[in-house]
Amino acid sequence: MQILTAKIAVIRLVAFVFVGVGIATLAQSPVGETSPTPTASTNMVQPGSFIDVTQASNVHFAGQAYHTSRKYLIETMGSGVALFDADNDGRLDIFFANGAALSDATPMDGIPKKSGPKDWNRFYHQKPDGTFEDVTEKAGLAGSGYDMGVAVADYDNDGYEDLYVTGYGGNHLYHNNGNGTFTDVTAASGTGGDGWSTSAAWIDLDNDGLLDLVVLRYMDWKFTEIWCGEHRDGYRAYCHPDLFKSVSALVFHNDGNGHFTEEAAKVGLANPGKGLGIAIADYDHDGHMDIFVANDSMMEFLYHNKGNGTFEEEGLTAGIAVDGDGRTYAGMGVVFSDFTNNSHPGLFVTDLANQKYAFYENNNDGSFSYSSDLSGVSRATLMHSGWGISALDYDNDGWKDLIIAQGHDIDNIELTFPTLHYKEPMLLLRNDGGKSFTDVSAQSGGPFHQAWVGRGLATGDIWNDGHVDVVVTTNDGPAYILRNVTSTPNHWLGVKLVGHRSDRDGIGAEIKISTSAGMQMETVSTAGGYLSANDRRVHFGLGLDKEAKTVEVRWPSGTLQTLKNVAGDRFIEIDEPTARVATK
């Protein structure tokens, strides 16, 4: 292992300081108000402040689910969203996956196809004025089938982010050509797969500097005529996942020449599951990235990396396979993050109403404790159904909070359970110093008072102003762009990595910072949540500190890079050293 001091570290300071690329001045922002004057103290419990800027941003996406009288399960799932910088102009762009036409007349046969532009996946490029333009056709990203999820990473280390889009009947890998267009290289790369795929994650499984791809599949399901629910008008229901067989994930090893080889069984990731959410982190700090899979209505999976390119499933022994009462639940979205600032990542998993979202605290010994009841999560989530989820420090106080897209999967749930709801407002949980979570949704802006059928969710600092923003998709409905305008005196630091010996995106790297309040740690990844991909830049709240005392990067290659006295309120870009440097 190597330690590199700040004197020889390669750092590029990216000039996005509050005003940000894309917004010439705060007063001229075309997408609504910006951060109000900060308050004088952070001692009180502070809610967030988010505003809906969808129309002002010129984003007009509507997901197509094609709800039918036959209640095909695929109709309930919704679509994913990705936030990423496609052309390296310093501004985040947005990609939405979309569905395809389903038939209401007779049982479907085969794979659904997009019927026209309303079914297209959509790609929005951010312009210098902070608004977006639909460049789907030019980019070549319209798609053809019933698409659902999206994963983002630079798989060939050429400096441009590529897209992997999942769905029913086949997936697609789109290579970023670096000129605003993408090429579908699915056939040549061998990454198509079959069945019903959901969330996917890019991760370097064997530390060879090339990103591999883990693709979850939901179940062995086809368009068949099965009646579930009561046999009377309006009461037919979507069938429970228990009626269908589980299926293994797909694992595509990056061969380094634009081709991938499927190796799920070889690497130990072939346990049959009903996967919906995936996230990565090194939960036991042995230097190797581990994988969590949120399964629907069966035991959750925790794949421990054995350090030789293979994995073993340890969910039950680690204490994350079931809830605190030993029951399975409908695992959907997942976050793998350090909520207690002790450098050991915990897990947060969303599920359906009457199950309580699952929060697992890391015991620092390779095991976890189910902490939903003690942390206040049970009280805040018992009656809710959660899907997309992300950890974000909405007020930059140095603690990871949670934002969750909500809505039931059964559109007529009120008929049989009057206390539950198909449409629900989003949920914002404030992290109270690593001890508990408080529901601050009602005080955090208009979007939290609107009932949606929430599904996908991605986070990132869209306007480079130091506030993490949110994009949400809804099932068979519009997407929403939520700008974070929380008033706070707190400072922040954004970190973007450029790997050289490791993968270029630095996925799998651990970044630690220290401030006067202590340490924070985050794993670099675009995966997590549900069907979606987040901004790969890592955001830290600094509290009242104007700088980070230290910024430490542990690269997948094993290199340890340490920087000192790093000024905040800006993004920094850190290059991995290309050769080992002896240090004292």
Salt bridges, closest charged atoms under 4 A:
ASP87 OD2 - HIS125 NE2 2.68
ASP89 OD2 - ARG91 NH2 2.91
ASP89 OD2 - HIS125 NE2 3.42
GLU133 OE2 - HIS125 ND1 3.24
ASP134 OD2 - ARG122 NH1 2.91
ASP147 OD2 - LYS114 NZ 3.64
ASP156 OD2 - HIS175 NE2 2.68
ASP158 OD2 - HIS175 NE2 3.31
GLU161 OE2 - ARG536 NE 3.60
ASP184 OD2 - HIS172 ND1 2.93
ASP194 OD1 - ARG217 NH1 2.70
ASP206 OD2 - HIS253 NE2 2.79
ASP208 OD2 - HIS253 NE2 3.89
ASP220 OD1 - LYS222 NZ 3.59
GLU225 OE1 - ARG70 NH1 2.65
GLU230 OE1 - ARG232 NE 2.72
ASP242 OD2 - HIS240 ND1 3.47
ASP255 OD1 - HIS253 ND1 3.21
ASP255 OD2 - HIS259 ND1 2.97
GLU263 OE2 - LYS266 NZ 3.71
ASP284 OD2 - HIS304 NE2 2.61
ASP286 OD2 - HIS304 NE2 3.21
GLU312 OE2 - HIS304 ND1 3.86
ASP323 OD2 - ARG327 NE 3.57
ASP325 OD2 - ARG327 NH2 2.97
ASP373 OD1 - LYS356 NZ 3.26
ASP395 OD2 - ARG430 NH1 2.50
ASP397 OD2 - ARG430 NH2 3.26
ASP409 OD1 - HIS408 ND1 2.82
ASP411 OD1 - LYS71 NZ 2.57
GLU414 OE2 - HIS421 ND1 3.73
GLU424 OE1 - HIS384 ND1 2.53
ASP432 OD1 - ARG430 NE 3.87
ASP465 OD1 - HIS467 ND1 3.91
ASP465 OD2 - ARG483 NH2 3.07
ASP505 OD1 - ARG536 NE 3.47
GLU510 OE1 - HIS285 ND1 3.74
GLU522 OE1 - LYS400 NZ 3.66
ASP535 OD2 - ARG537 NE 2.91
ASP569 OD2 - HIS491 ND1 2.64
GLU573 OE2 - ARG12 NH2 2.37
GLU573 OE1 - LYS496 NZ 3.78
ASP575 OD1 - ARG12 NH1 2.85
ASP575 OD2 - HIS500 NE2 2.61
